[in-house]
Structure formats: C-alpha cells, structure tokens
Amino acid sequence: MNPTIELRGLTLSIDPDVHTIEGTSMSARDEGVVEGRARVATVKTADGFHATIGVCTWPGGDDGHEHDIRLLDFWAGADDYRRLERAGKMSLAQSGDLRVGILRAMAYGEREWPTLQTVEWATLDRLAGLDASALLREHGAETGAVAELNPAAKRFKDAPGFAIGDDPTAAFVAFAITRVMPIARGFGKPGLEPLHA
C-alpha cells in the first residue's frame, strides 16, 4: 500500500518502489539523456492538477551522484502548473549523509507566470496552513537555515532549508508546499488573499 499524505486540498501518494528513469541532471542539461533512479509520488489537487514527481538520483556530481526533485509526468491541470516542467526543479546538495534542499517558493509577481522567490518560514507556514518546519520534521527531515544544514552552501545560506536521508517523504512534502501550493493559491497575485486558511 502506498503512503498517502493530505495537505490543504492536495494529496500525495508515495510509491515505495525505486524506479529507473531517463533524463538529465540539472548540472548536465546539455550532455544528453542518462539513466537515473527515482522514488516517485503522485500529486493531485482539488483544482484538477495531477502529476508524478520524483526524488531523483543521477550519475555525476562531486560524489558520483547528483540529486533533485522534479516533475516527471504532467497528467492534467491548469496551464499555470505547466511552469513546474521548466522552473519547478529543486536541487538537493549532498552534505555528509544527508541531501539538503533550499525552500524557495513559486510566486506570481511582475510576470504572468510564477517564478521561484526566496521566502521566510512564516510564508511557508501560511502556504502549508500550519507550521511548515514541524510538518517537514514530522515526515523525517531536519530543518533550519541552509548554511546550518549544509556548511558548504554558497548561495541562499540564510534561506529556510531541509535535509533528508534515505526516506524521500519530506522532500515530496517540501515540493508540494513550495511548488504546487503556491500555484494552487495564486501566491503573489494582486487583489487575492490566497494564504488565509
């Protein structure tokens, strides 16, 4: 049976199996398609978005592997969600035995489409509808500032971050909070109050 997580009009169904996938890592986009491994989850929202996301491991990087979270298959949903195909990827930096992600959220601004923006924990709390750090910890992550979790970080050191071991559950939750929920709620669109529970 697949574990299921319900979050404010969003359902994550996590597949326990490891899958073989084809694609390119974030650092080797121009080097052609390679074979990688992924743990996958299906995400569905109340407004009709349905997709498969993956916590992926690719050959390459400093330790022989590169990790990220990305949209793998777009099944249905409003056009705004298609932005996740190009701009929704989240890299996971290796730090010791952990993989560390930066929690930046998709937001509408001067453009008609959402882009990644640096946010504070309070904003993530409003998007999640509860304490986002506690939610990530509940699903197996360590949380804190990126520099605390990855001392080798060069960018976004003060941004909120999370770290996972082998269990990808918290990474799927992080993707849902920072990528899917902001689009579902029109985060940043003028005249709306999408963050109120």
Secondary structure, 3 states (H helix, E strand, C coil): CCCEEEECCEEEEEEEEEEEEEECCHHHHHHCCEEEEEEEEEEEECCCCEEEEEEEEEECCCCCEEEEEEEEEEEECCHHHHHHHHHCCEEEEEECCEEEEECEEEECCCCCCCEEEECCHHHHHHHHCCCHHHHHHHCCCEEEEHHHHCCCCCCCCCCEEEEECCCCHHHHHHHHHHHHHHHHCCCCCCCCCCCCC
